[in-house]
Amino acid sequence: MQADYKGWETLFFSVDRDMDTGTITLTITTDDGAIRIDAGQSDDDAASLRDNLKSASDGAGQIADNWQDIPEEDDGYVTEDNRSGYGVMLERTHHDTPWGARGYPSREIATYELAKLMGDSGVFFNSWLQRERGITDPISDDINALLDDEGKVKPLQGVRYECGDEVLIGGYDYPYVVDKDYGTLGVMLHISGDPSITEFESHENLKPYQEEDCDE
């Protein structure tokens, strides 16, 4: 016999004995009602039931003491794709980057975006890094480290540019446009006039664009 768990608020076990018939009954009570199991009529039956319930209790205790969450469909995911970068998914919905179909350039940035998405939506499920081969690693601690006590994402550190600012990348003399400055995590850019040509750079390789830079 098997009963499917349905998120019951009530799940209670009890054992009693009918003194008229001597029958020992194990009762399992849930929100849907009660299941009564005839566990015998002798002292040996009572002892066997005791041992079985203790074994079940010990097993549940070991599971609780060594609990490991497992991924669920509605959880938060940073998805890894070696061809397009990192994606973000929450409640089975993929969320596009500023570059459309292209992913975020680093796991750290995608993790930040997932934390921000959770803070903005008020949805705080477990979070996972889903690697390209289907392996999942827990990253809930990384997400929690990015959230403040009110569940909002903490400000990025070291931000220098605003969206739309023009900058030069070291070694190039034509401007790029800032899509988003993630501070110490790096800056997402596209070439001025062509959003399809994108770059990801650290602050050390950037400087503000000046018109006279083109004349040098």
Backbone as numpy.savetxt, mean C-alpha at the origin, in Angstrom:
# Nx Ny Nz CAx CAy CAz Cx Cy Cz
-17.33 -29.80 6.93 -18.18 -28.60 6.93 -17.30 -27.37 6.93
-17.65 -26.38 6.12 -16.88 -25.15 6.03 -17.82 -23.97 5.94
-17.53 -22.93 6.73 -18.31 -21.69 6.68 -17.39 -20.58 6.22
-17.83 -19.81 5.25 -17.02 -18.71 4.73 -17.11 -17.51 5.65
-15.95 -16.91 5.96 -15.92 -15.70 6.79 -16.50 -14.53 6.01
-17.41 -13.80 6.63 -18.10 -12.71 5.95 -17.91 -11.37 6.68
-16.83 -11.24 7.43 -16.60 -10.00 8.15 -17.51 -9.84 9.34
-17.80 -10.97 10.02 -18.70 -10.92 11.17 -18.15 -10.03 12.27
-19.04 -9.29 12.92 -18.67 -8.56 14.12 -18.73 -9.48 15.33
-19.57 -10.50 15.25 -19.72 -11.46 16.34 -19.17 -12.82 15.92
-18.25 -13.34 16.67 -17.74 -14.70 16.48 -17.37 -15.22 17.86
-18.25 -16.11 18.39 -18.13 -16.50 19.79 -18.26 -18.02 19.91
-17.39 -18.62 20.72 -17.42 -20.05 20.96 -17.86 -20.32 22.40
-18.71 -21.32 22.58 -19.11 -21.71 23.94 -19.32 -23.22 24.00
-19.16 -23.79 25.20 -19.36 -25.22 25.42 -20.27 -25.40 26.63
-21.29 -26.24 26.47 -22.16 -26.54 27.62 -22.59 -28.00 27.57
-23.22 -28.42 28.64 -23.67 -29.83 28.75 -25.12 -29.86 29.18
-25.93 -30.62 28.47 -27.33 -30.84 28.84 -27.37 -31.88 29.95
-27.76 -31.48 31.15 -27.72 -32.37 32.29 -28.79 -33.45 32.24
-29.77 -33.28 31.36 -30.79 -34.33 31.22 -30.30 -35.44 30.31
-29.65 -35.07 29.18 -29.20 -36.08 28.22 -27.72 -36.38 28.33
-26.97 -35.48 28.98 -25.52 -35.65 29.09 -24.76 -35.20 27.85
-25.45 -34.63 26.88 -24.81 -34.23 25.62 -23.97 -32.97 25.80
-22.74 -33.04 25.32 -21.83 -31.89 25.33 -21.98 -31.18 23.98
-22.20 -29.87 24.01 -22.44 -29.12 22.78 -21.45 -27.98 22.64
-20.79 -27.94 21.49 -19.96 -26.79 21.12 -20.81 -25.88 20.25
-20.95 -24.62 20.66 -21.77 -23.65 19.92 -20.88 -22.55 19.38
-21.00 -22.31 18.08 -20.28 -21.22 17.41 -21.33 -20.20 16.97
-21.26 -19.00 17.54 -22.25 -17.97 17.27 -21.65 -16.87 16.41
-22.35 -16.53 15.33 -21.92 -15.45 14.44 -23.09 -14.51 14.20
-22.87 -13.46 13.40 -23.95 -12.55 13.05 -25.08 -13.26 12.33
-24.76 -14.37 11.64 -25.77 -15.08 10.85 -26.53 -16.12 11.66
-26.16 -16.31 12.92 -26.83 -17.31 13.72 -25.84 -18.18 14.46
-26.31 -19.35 14.87 -25.48 -20.24 15.69 -25.36 -21.61 15.03
-24.16 -22.19 15.16 -23.90 -23.55 14.72 -23.64 -24.38 15.97
-24.42 -25.46 16.16 -24.27 -26.30 17.34 -23.72 -27.66 16.92
-22.66 -28.07 17.59 -21.99 -29.31 17.25 -22.07 -30.25 18.45
-22.61 -31.45 18.24 -22.67 -32.48 19.27 -21.27 -33.05 19.46
-20.69 -32.83 20.64 -19.31 -33.24 20.89 -19.22 -34.49 21.75
-20.31 -35.20 21.96 -20.27 -36.45 22.71 -20.98 -36.35 24.05
-20.83 -37.43 24.85 -21.55 -37.49 26.14 -20.68 -37.97 27.28
-19.42 -38.29 27.02 -18.57 -38.87 28.07 -17.50 -37.89 28.51
-16.85 -38.25 29.63 -15.74 -37.42 30.10 -14.59 -37.44 29.10
-14.40 -38.57 28.42 -13.35 -38.63 27.38 -13.68 -37.68 26.24
-14.97 -37.60 25.88 -15.38 -36.67 24.83 -15.10 -35.23 25.25
-15.39 -34.91 26.52 -15.14 -33.56 27.02 -13.65 -33.25 27.00
-12.82 -34.24 27.39 -11.37 -34.03 27.39 -10.85 -33.85 25.97
-11.39 -34.64 25.03 -10.97 -34.51 23.63 -11.33 -33.14 23.08
-12.54 -32.67 23.40 -12.95 -31.35 22.95 -12.04 -30.27 23.54
-11.73 -30.42 24.81 -10.81 -29.47 25.46 -9.47 -29.43 24.75
-8.91 -30.58 24.44 -7.60 -30.63 23.79 -7.66 -30.04 22.39
-8.74 -30.33 21.67 -8.87 -29.79 20.32 -9.01 -28.27 20.33
-9.79 -27.76 21.29 -9.96 -26.30 21.37 -8.65 -25.64 21.79
-7.90 -26.30 22.70 -6.61 -25.74 23.09 -5.65 -25.72 21.91
-5.65 -26.78 21.11 -4.79 -26.82 19.93 -5.16 -25.72 18.95
-6.48 -25.51 18.77 -6.92 -24.44 17.88 -6.51 -23.07 18.43
-6.62 -22.92 19.76 -6.22 -21.66 20.39 -4.73 -21.41 20.22
-3.93 -22.46 20.41 -2.48 -22.31 20.24 -2.14 -21.94 18.79
-2.84 -22.59 17.84 -2.59 -22.27 16.44 -2.95 -20.84 16.11
-4.10 -20.37 16.62 -4.50 -18.98 16.38 -3.52 -18.02 17.04
-3.00 -18.40 18.22 -2.03 -17.55 18.89 -0.74 -17.41 18.10
-0.28 -18.52 17.51 0.93 -18.47 16.70 0.73 -17.59 15.46
-0.43 -17.70 14.85 -0.73 -16.86 13.69 -0.73 -15.40 14.09
-1.39 -15.08 15.22 -1.46 -13.69 15.68 -0.08 -13.15 16.02
0.74 -13.98 16.69 2.07 -13.52 17.10 3.01 -13.31 15.92
2.78 -14.06 14.84 3.65 -13.96 13.67 2.89 -13.43 12.45
1.95 -12.54 12.72 1.04 -12.08 11.67 1.79 -11.38 10.53
1.43 -11.74 9.31 1.95 -11.06 8.13 0.77 -10.73 7.21
0.65 -9.44 6.88 -0.40 -9.06 5.95 -0.12 -9.64 4.58
-1.17 -9.86 3.83 -1.04 -10.32 2.44 -1.73 -9.32 1.54
-1.24 -9.14 0.31 -1.82 -8.13 -0.59 -3.28 -8.42 -0.91
-4.09 -7.34 -0.94 -5.48 -7.42 -1.36 -5.69 -6.44 -2.50
-6.75 -6.67 -3.27 -6.95 -5.90 -4.50 -7.07 -4.40 -4.25
-7.72 -3.99 -3.16 -7.95 -2.57 -2.91 -6.75 -1.87 -2.28
-5.71 -2.61 -1.93 -4.54 -2.02 -1.27 -3.84 -1.02 -2.19
-2.89 -0.30 -1.61 -2.07 0.61 -2.40 -0.87 -0.11 -2.98
-0.54 0.22 -4.24 0.57 -0.44 -4.91 1.46 0.57 -5.62
2.76 0.36 -5.49 3.74 0.96 -6.41 4.14 -0.17 -7.34
3.86 -0.02 -8.62 4.11 -1.08 -9.58 5.38 -0.80 -10.36
6.17 -1.83 -10.55 7.47 -1.71 -11.21 7.37 -2.20 -12.65
7.85 -1.37 -13.57 7.90 -1.75 -14.98 9.22 -1.24 -15.53
10.12 -2.15 -15.89 11.45 -1.74 -16.33 11.43 -0.91 -17.60
10.34 -0.97 -18.35 10.26 -0.21 -19.60 9.68 1.18 -19.40
8.68 1.31 -18.54 8.00 2.61 -18.42 8.16 3.28 -17.06
8.82 2.63 -16.11 9.01 3.25 -14.81 8.09 2.66 -13.76
7.68 3.49 -12.81 6.89 3.05 -11.67 5.50 3.66 -11.73
4.49 2.84 -11.46 3.12 3.31 -11.44 2.57 3.33 -10.03
1.38 3.93 -9.88 0.70 4.03 -8.59 -0.73 3.53 -8.76
-1.16 2.67 -7.84 -2.51 2.12 -7.92 -3.11 2.07 -6.52
-4.37 2.50 -6.40 -5.08 2.46 -5.13 -6.53 2.12 -5.41
-7.06 1.20 -4.64 -8.45 0.73 -4.83 -8.71 0.30 -6.27
-7.74 -0.44 -6.83 -7.83 -1.03 -8.16 -7.81 0.00 -9.29
-7.47 1.25 -8.97 -7.43 2.31 -9.98 -6.00 2.77 -10.19
-5.55 2.76 -11.46 -4.23 3.28 -11.79 -4.31 4.81 -11.89
-3.29 5.48 -11.40 -3.25 6.94 -11.42 -2.08 7.39 -12.30
-2.40 8.18 -13.32 -1.40 8.60 -14.30 -0.40 9.58 -13.70
0.77 9.60 -14.27 1.79 10.58 -13.93 1.58 11.84 -14.76
2.33 12.92 -14.48 2.25 14.10 -15.35 2.66 13.81 -16.78
3.32 12.67 -17.00 3.77 12.29 -18.33 2.81 11.33 -19.01
1.60 11.20 -18.49 0.62 10.32 -19.11 0.93 8.86 -18.85
1.11 8.11 -19.94 1.31 6.66 -19.81 2.66 6.31 -19.20
3.64 7.21 -19.29 4.95 6.91 -18.72 4.89 6.93 -17.20
5.67 6.04 -16.59 5.64 5.95 -15.15 6.54 6.97 -14.47
6.49 6.96 -13.14 7.40 7.80 -12.37 8.82 7.26 -12.51
9.81 8.14 -12.45 11.18 7.70 -12.74 11.87 6.95 -11.62
11.31 6.97 -10.41 11.96 6.26 -9.31 10.91 5.70 -8.36
11.32 4.67 -7.65 10.42 4.06 -6.65 10.09 5.08 -5.56
11.08 5.88 -5.16 10.86 6.84 -4.08 9.79 7.86 -4.44
9.80 8.34 -5.68 8.81 9.32 -6.11 7.43 8.67 -6.19
7.35 7.46 -6.72 6.08 6.77 -6.79 5.53 6.50 -5.38
6.40 6.17 -4.44 5.97 5.96 -3.07 5.43 7.24 -2.47
6.10 8.37 -2.74 5.60 9.65 -2.27 4.22 9.95 -2.85
4.04 9.69 -4.15 2.76 9.97 -4.79 1.65 9.08 -4.23
1.97 7.84 -3.90 0.98 6.96 -3.28 0.60 7.47 -1.89
1.59 7.91 -1.12 1.30 8.47 0.20 0.42 9.71 0.08
0.71 10.57 -0.89 -0.09 11.79 -1.10 -1.52 11.42 -1.50
-1.64 10.42 -2.37 -2.96 9.98 -2.81 -3.77 9.45 -1.63
-3.14 8.69 -0.78 -3.83 8.18 0.41 -4.25 9.32 1.34
-3.34 10.26 1.56 -3.66 11.39 2.43 -4.78 12.24 1.88
-4.77 12.47 0.57 -5.81 13.31 -0.04 -7.17 12.61 -0.04
-7.17 11.30 -0.21 -8.44 10.56 -0.31 -8.93 10.04 1.03
-8.04 10.04 2.04 -8.43 9.50 3.33 -8.54 7.98 3.34
-7.91 7.33 2.38 -7.93 5.87 2.28 -6.57 5.34 2.67
-6.51 4.57 3.75 -5.22 4.11 4.27 -5.21 2.58 4.36
-4.99 1.95 3.22 -4.85 0.51 3.17 -3.37 0.13 3.25
-3.11 -1.15 3.38 -1.73 -1.62 3.31 -1.14 -1.29 1.94
0.17 -1.17 1.90 0.84 -0.76 0.66 1.94 -1.74 0.30
2.13 -1.88 -1.03 3.04 -2.90 -1.52 3.82 -2.39 -2.72
5.05 -2.87 -2.84 5.82 -2.72 -4.07 5.61 -3.99 -4.88
4.98 -3.84 -6.03 4.74 -5.00 -6.90 5.79 -5.02 -7.99
6.69 -5.96 -7.88 7.79 -6.04 -8.84 7.30 -6.62 -10.16
8.13 -6.46 -11.19 7.71 -6.81 -12.54 7.36 -8.28 -12.66
8.00 -9.13 -11.89 7.73 -10.57 -11.97 6.64 -11.02 -11.02
5.89 -10.07 -10.46 4.76 -10.41 -9.61 5.07 -10.53 -8.14
6.33 -10.41 -7.75 6.71 -10.47 -6.34 6.29 -9.17 -5.65
5.72 -9.28 -4.45 5.29 -8.09 -3.72 6.08 -7.96 -2.42
6.51 -6.74 -2.14 7.21 -6.42 -0.89 6.40 -5.38 -0.13
6.25 -5.50 1.19 5.50 -4.51 1.95 6.23 -3.17 2.03
5.49 -2.07 1.82 6.08 -0.73 1.93 5.21 0.19 2.80
4.34 -0.40 3.62 3.47 0.42 4.46 4.28 1.32 5.39
5.41 0.81 5.90 6.25 1.63 6.78 6.80 2.84 6.03
7.17 2.65 4.75 7.66 3.77 3.94 6.56 4.81 3.74
5.33 4.34 3.50 4.19 5.26 3.33 3.93 6.02 4.63
3.89 5.31 5.74 3.59 5.95 7.02 4.62 7.00 7.39
5.88 6.77 7.00 6.94 7.73 7.30 6.75 9.05 6.55
5.97 9.02 5.47 5.74 10.22 4.67 4.49 10.98 5.10
3.73 10.42 6.05 2.48 11.03 6.49 2.64 11.65 7.88
1.94 12.78 8.09 1.99 13.41 9.41 0.93 12.80 10.32
0.79 13.37 11.53 -0.13 12.81 12.51 -1.59 12.89 12.07
-1.89 13.77 11.13 -3.26 13.92 10.63 -3.50 13.11 9.36
-2.49 12.34 8.95 -2.66 11.51 7.77 -2.42 12.23 6.46
-1.84 13.42 6.51 -1.52 14.16 5.28 -0.04 14.00 4.96
0.27 14.04 3.66 1.65 13.85 3.26 2.49 15.04 3.73
3.68 14.74 4.22 4.57 15.79 4.69 5.13 16.59 3.51
5.48 17.86 3.72 6.06 18.66 2.62 7.37 18.05 2.14
7.59 18.15 0.84 8.86 17.71 0.27 9.98 18.62 0.75
11.13 18.04 0.96 12.29 18.81 1.41 13.17 19.20 0.23
13.62 20.46 0.23 14.58 20.91 -0.78 13.99 21.32 -2.11
12.69 21.63 -2.15 12.06 22.06 -3.40 12.59 23.44 -3.81
12.96 23.60 -5.08 13.49 24.87 -5.58 12.65 25.47 -6.70
11.93 24.63 -7.45 11.24 25.11 -8.64 9.74 24.83 -8.56
9.00 25.66 -9.28 7.57 25.45 -9.41 7.27 24.84 -10.78
6.10 24.22 -10.88 5.68 23.66 -12.15 5.63 24.76 -13.21
6.25 24.53 -14.36 6.29 25.52 -15.42 7.55 26.34 -15.48
8.38 26.29 -14.43 9.66 27.00 -14.47 10.55 26.41 -15.57
11.35 27.27 -16.20 12.30 26.82 -17.21 13.69 26.73 -16.60
14.37 25.64 -16.91 15.70 25.40 -16.37 16.60 24.86 -17.47
17.90 24.93 -17.20 18.89 24.32 -18.08 19.48 23.10 -17.39
19.67 22.04 -18.18 20.38 20.85 -17.71 21.84 21.00 -18.08
22.71 20.69 -17.15 24.14 20.83 -17.41 24.56 20.16 -18.70
25.27 20.90 -19.56 25.72 20.37 -20.83 24.80 20.68 -21.99
23.60 21.21 -21.73 22.67 21.58 -22.79 22.41 23.08 -22.76
22.12 23.65 -23.95 21.89 25.09 -24.00 20.44 25.42 -24.37
19.53 24.43 -24.29 18.12 24.71 -24.56 17.33 24.38 -23.30
16.24 25.11 -23.09 15.53 25.00 -21.81 14.62 23.78 -21.71
14.48 23.33 -20.49 13.50 22.32 -20.12 12.48 22.95 -19.18
11.28 22.39 -19.17 10.20 22.89 -18.32 9.99 21.92 -17.16
9.87 22.48 -15.96 9.66 21.66 -14.76 8.22 21.14 -14.73
8.09 19.82 -14.70 6.77 19.21 -14.48 6.47 19.13 -12.99
7.46 18.69 -12.21 7.30 18.67 -10.76 8.67 18.55 -10.11
8.88 19.39 -9.10 10.10 19.35 -8.32 9.82 18.55 -7.05
10.50 17.41 -6.91 10.33 16.56 -5.74 11.44 16.79 -4.72
12.07 17.94 -4.78 13.10 18.26 -3.81 14.29 17.33 -3.91
14.69 16.76 -2.79 15.87 15.90 -2.77 15.69 14.62 -3.59
14.45 14.30 -3.98 14.19 13.10 -4.77 14.47 13.31 -6.26
14.52 14.58 -6.70 14.79 14.87 -8.10 13.69 15.70 -8.73
13.88 16.04 -10.01 12.96 16.94 -10.72 12.54 16.28 -12.03
11.22 16.25 -12.28 10.68 15.74 -13.54 10.54 16.90 -14.52
11.03 16.71 -15.76 11.12 17.78 -16.74 10.67 17.31 -18.11
10.32 18.27 -18.97 10.20 17.98 -20.41 10.82 19.14 -21.18
11.27 18.84 -22.38 11.91 19.87 -23.18 10.90 20.93 -23.58
11.29 22.17 -23.55 10.38 23.27 -23.87 9.84 23.11 -25.29
8.52 23.09 -25.41 7.88 22.96 -26.70 7.56 21.55 -27.12
8.02 20.54 -26.38 7.75 19.16 -26.74 7.65 18.30 -25.48
6.46 18.17 -24.90 6.29 17.40 -23.66 6.62 15.93 -23.79
6.78 15.42 -25.02 7.08 14.00 -25.19 8.54 13.68 -24.91
9.41 14.71 -24.90 10.83 14.50 -24.61 11.07 14.86 -23.15
11.29 13.85 -22.33 11.31 14.05 -20.89 12.67 13.69 -20.29
12.90 14.26 -19.12 14.14 13.98 -18.39 13.82 13.94 -16.90
14.72 13.35 -16.16 14.65 13.33 -14.70 16.04 13.64 -14.18
16.16 14.72 -13.42 17.47 15.19 -13.00 17.46 15.59 -11.52
18.66 15.58 -10.94 18.83 16.11 -9.59 19.07 17.61 -9.68
18.91 18.30 -8.57 19.13 19.75 -8.56 20.55 20.12 -8.95
21.49 19.24 -8.63 22.89 19.55 -8.91 23.15 19.73 -10.41
22.31 19.15 -11.25 22.51 19.24 -12.70 21.65 20.32 -13.35
20.96 21.13 -12.53 20.04 22.13 -13.08 20.42 23.53 -12.64
20.02 24.50 -13.46 20.12 25.90 -13.05 18.98 26.65 -13.73
18.50 27.74 -13.12 17.41 28.50 -13.73 17.79 29.00 -15.12
16.84 28.95 -16.05 17.08 29.38 -17.42 16.94 30.89 -17.51
17.89 31.52 -18.20 17.84 32.95 -18.51 17.89 33.10 -20.02
17.20 34.10 -20.55 17.17 34.31 -22.00 18.57 34.42 -22.59
19.47 35.06 -21.87 20.80 35.26 -22.41 21.59 33.96 -22.51
21.11 32.90 -21.83 21.82 31.62 -21.94 21.82 31.10 -23.37
20.77 31.44 -24.13 20.70 30.97 -25.52 21.70 31.69 -26.42
22.17 32.87 -25.99 23.07 33.67 -26.82 24.54 33.36 -26.56
24.79 32.52 -25.57 26.19 32.25 -25.25 26.84 31.39 -26.29
